[in-house]
């Protein structure tokens, strides 16, 4: 299918439609085992007895594989919950993210992660951000910024100070690193995660869509009654920011196109992330996701290095420290819009 240009298609889609804003303070709240098949009795035979031919184990159908991928996505998706002090020049938000690495690296949208840069603006603890998991979502982890797209901030520094910010999803991704526990439980030795895909896709492919959608919830319900959702649908169309590369794909008529789903994941039947939810037309129930290819190419343009190599070759501490100078500059760019 011909790749369509994004400019006339989704440039006016509401960015804020997928980030649920909140104003109230939050309070901290802290599978069945796998079955087995009995072996049964051991068969015996005499030399002249012909043994039955061994049957090949049937391969999982695409539907079964996609269902399994949806389960894996549900384990990897998180709620990114930020509550702002009433004196702050911006509101708190509730968005989504997907753990993409067993060490606890979370892929999310830049417009969700940007509040992590402002936790001490204009005064200490102005914003409290926490990673929540489960259903209902409960405080689970603390996190810090390991990467937030400089290109996105350059073009969208005013989103927190605008009532109805808009965007087309270009460069709209970030990586948060889990740094500690936000409850009484220690961090797991390995996190359930879903890796970023290196494979392509085609229009019509069925996918799993996961996130913490909160379109119809109030602030108190988001705080205490927010559940993750996973739905299944097919890719409806694909778009480009340039001329050839597939940068965005859309999914129409999906219940996942709700406030709070930004930063959620789109998974293939192979159990890998094909894209990241960036924006949507909530009334039309259509969402748009930036592709894994766009994430990698945008990262390389800004950081002059390979996305996968960069994050796999550094420890959590190194990732945070290495990005700290850039994070300070991005904070300055964002806060300058409040004056």
Residue pairs with C-beta under 8 A, 6 or more apart in sequence:
1 202
1 203
1 237
1 238
3 238
3 239
3 240
3 244
3 246
4 237
4 238
4 239
4 240
5 239
5 240
6 168
6 169
6 170
6 239
6 240
6 241
6 247
6 248
7 168
9 239
10 168
10 169
10 239
10 248
10 250
10 279
10 281
10 288
11 166
11 168
12 166
13 166
13 167
13 168
13 279
13 280
13 281
13 288
14 164
14 165
14 166
14 279
14 280
14 281
14 282
15 111
15 156
15 159
15 165
15 166
15 167
15 172
15 262
15 279
16 159
16 164
16 165
16 166
17 259
17 279
17 280
17 281
17 282
18 95
18 109
18 257
18 258
18 259
18 260
18 261
18 262
18 277
18 278
18 279
18 280
18 282
18 287
19 93
19 94
19 95
19 109
19 111
19 112
19 259
19 260
19 262
20 93
20 94
20 95
20 214
20 215
20 217
20 222
20 259
20 260
21 91
21 92
21 93
21 94
22 83
22 91
22 92
22 93
22 94
22 219
22 222
22 223
23 84
23 86
23 91
23 92
23 219
24 83
24 92
24 219
24 220
24 223
25 83
25 128
26 81
26 83
26 128
26 130
26 223
27 223
28 130
28 139
28 182
28 183
29 138
29 139
29 183
30 138
30 139
30 183
30 184
30 185
43 51
45 51
60 68
62 206
62 269
65 269
65 270
65 271
66 206
66 207
66 208
66 232
66 269
67 232
68 271
69 208
69 267
69 268
69 269
69 270
69 271
70 208
70 210
70 230
70 232
70 267
71 230
72 192
72 194
72 267
72 271
73 98
73 194
73 208
73 210
73 230
73 265
73 267
74 210
74 228
74 230
75 192
76 98
76 99
76 100
76 191
76 192
76 193
76 194
76 210
76 265
77 96
77 97
77 98
77 99
77 210
77 211
77 212
77 228
77 230
77 264
77 265
78 96
78 97
78 98
78 99
78 106
78 131
78 132
78 133
78 140
78 141
78 212
79 94
79 95
79 96
79 97
79 131
79 132
79 133
79 137
79 212
79 226
79 228
79 260
80 93
80 94
80 95
80 96
80 97
80 106
80 108
80 112
80 113
80 129
80 131
80 132
80 176
80 263
81 92
81 93
81 94
81 129
81 130
81 131
81 132
81 137
81 222
82 92
82 93
82 94
82 115
82 116
82 127
82 128
82 129
82 130
83 92
83 127
83 128
83 129
84 90
84 91
84 92
84 115
84 126
84 127
85 123
85 125
85 126
85 127
87 122
87 123
87 126
88 118
88 121
88 122
88 126
88 127
89 122
89 160
89 161
89 338
90 115
90 118
90 160
90 161
90 338
92 115
92 127
93 112
93 115
94 212
94 214
94 222
94 226
94 260
95 108
95 109
95 111
95 112
95 212
95 260
95 261
95 262
95 263
96 108
96 112
96 210
96 211
96 212
96 213
96 260
96 261
96 262
96 263
96 264
96 265
96 277
97 106
97 107
97 108
97 112
97 113
97 131
97 176
97 263
97 264
98 106
98 107
98 108
98 193
98 194
98 210
98 263
98 264
98 265
98 273
98 276
99 105
99 106
99 107
99 178
99 191
99 192
99 193
99 194
100 106
100 107
100 175
100 193
100 194
100 195
100 196
100 273
101 191
101 193
101 195
101 311
101 312
102 190
102 191
102 193
103 178
103 190
103 191
103 316
104 141
104 143
104 177
104 178
104 187
104 191
104 316
105 146
105 175
105 176
105 177
105 178
105 311
105 316
105 319
106 131
106 143
106 175
106 176
106 177
106 178
107 173
107 174
107 175
107 196
107 263
107 265
107 273
107 276
107 295
108 173
108 174
108 175
108 176
108 262
108 263
108 276
109 172
109 173
109 174
109 262
109 263
109 276
109 277
109 278
110 148
110 149
110 152
110 153
110 156
110 171
110 172
110 173
110 174
111 152
111 156
111 159
111 165
111 167
111 172
111 262
112 174
112 262
112 263
113 145
113 148
113 174
113 176
113 263
114 148
114 153
114 159
114 160
114 174
114 330
114 334
115 127
115 129
115 160
116 129
116 143
116 144
116 145
116 148
116 176
117 145
117 148
117 327
117 330
117 331
117 334
118 126
118 127
118 160
118 331
118 334
118 335
119 125
119 126
119 127
119 128
119 129
120 126
121 127
121 331
121 335
122 335
129 143
130 139
130 140
130 141
130 142
130 182
131 139
131 140
131 141
131 142
131 143
131 176
131 178
131 182
132 138
132 139
132 140
132 212
132 226
133 140
133 141
134 140
134 228
135 226
135 227
135 228
136 224
136 225
136 226
136 227
137 212
137 226
137 227
137 228
138 183
139 182
139 183
140 181
140 182
140 183
141 178
141 179
141 180
141 181
141 182
141 187
142 178
142 179
142 180
142 181
142 182
143 176
143 177
143 178
143 179
144 176
144 177
144 179
144 320
145 174
145 175
145 176
145 177
145 320
145 323
145 327
146 175
146 176
146 177
146 311
146 316
146 319
146 320
146 323
147 174
147 175
147 299
147 303
147 319
147 323
148 174
148 175
148 323
148 327
148 330
149 171
149 172
149 173
149 174
149 298
149 299
149 302
150 302
150 326
150 329
150 330
151 170
151 171
151 298
151 301
151 302
152 170
152 171
152 172
152 173
153 330
153 333
153 334
154 333
155 170
155 171
156 165
156 167
156 172
157 333
157 334
157 336
157 337
158 165
158 337
159 165
159 167
160 334
160 337
160 338
161 337
161 338
167 278
167 279
168 241
168 248
168 278
168 279
169 247
169 248
169 278
169 279
169 288
169 289
169 290
170 241
170 247
170 290
170 294
170 298
171 298
171 302
172 276
172 278
172 279
172 290
173 276
173 278
173 290
173 295
173 298
173 299
175 311
175 319
177 316
177 319
177 320
178 187
178 191
178 316
179 316
179 320
180 187
181 187
194 265
194 267
194 271
194 272
194 273
195 272
195 273
196 272
196 273
196 292
196 295
196 296
196 307
196 308
197 268
197 270
197 272
197 273
197 274
197 292
198 272
198 292
199 268
199 270
199 272
199 274
200 246
200 293
201 207
201 235
201 249
201 268
201 274
202 235
203 235
203 236
203 237
203 238
203 249
204 234
204 235
205 234
205 235
205 268
206 232
206 233
206 234
206 269
207 232
207 233
207 234
207 235
207 251
207 266
207 267
207 268
207 269
207 274
208 230
208 231
208 232
208 266
208 267
209 230
209 231
209 232
209 233
209 251
209 254
209 256
209 264
209 265
209 266
209 267
209 277
209 287
210 228
210 229
210 230
210 256
210 264
210 265
210 267
211 228
211 229
211 256
211 260
211 261
211 262
211 263
211 264
211 265
211 277
212 226
212 227
212 228
212 229
212 260
212 261
212 264
213 229
213 255
213 256
213 258
213 259
213 260
213 261
213 264
214 221
214 222
214 226
214 258
214 259
214 260
215 258
215 259
215 260
215 282
216 258
217 225
217 226
217 260
222 260
226 260
229 255
229 256
231 254
231 255
231 256
233 251
233 252
233 253
233 254
233 256
234 251
235 249
235 250
235 251
236 249
236 250
236 251
236 252
236 286
237 249
237 250
237 252
238 246
238 248
238 249
238 250
239 246
239 247
239 248
239 249
239 250
239 288
240 246
240 247
240 248
241 247
241 248
241 294
245 293
245 294
245 297
246 291
246 293
246 294
247 290
247 291
247 293
247 294
248 275
248 278
248 288
248 289
248 290
248 291
248 294
249 266
249 274
249 275
249 288
249 289
249 291
250 286
250 287
250 288
250 289
251 257
251 266
251 286
251 287
251 288
251 289
252 284
252 285
252 286
253 285
253 286
254 285
254 286
254 287
255 285
256 264
256 277
256 287
257 280
257 281
257 282
257 284
257 285
257 286
257 287
258 280
258 282
259 282
261 277
261 280
261 287
262 277
262 278
262 279
263 276
263 277
264 276
264 277
265 273
265 275
265 276
265 277
266 273
266 274
266 275
266 276
266 277
266 289
267 273
267 274
268 274
273 292
274 289
274 291
274 292
275 289
275 290
275 291
275 292
276 289
276 290
276 295
277 287
277 288
277 289
278 288
278 289
278 290
279 287
279 288
280 286
280 287
280 288
281 287
295 307
296 306
296 307
296 308
299 305
299 307
299 310
300 306
300 307
303 310
311 319
314 322
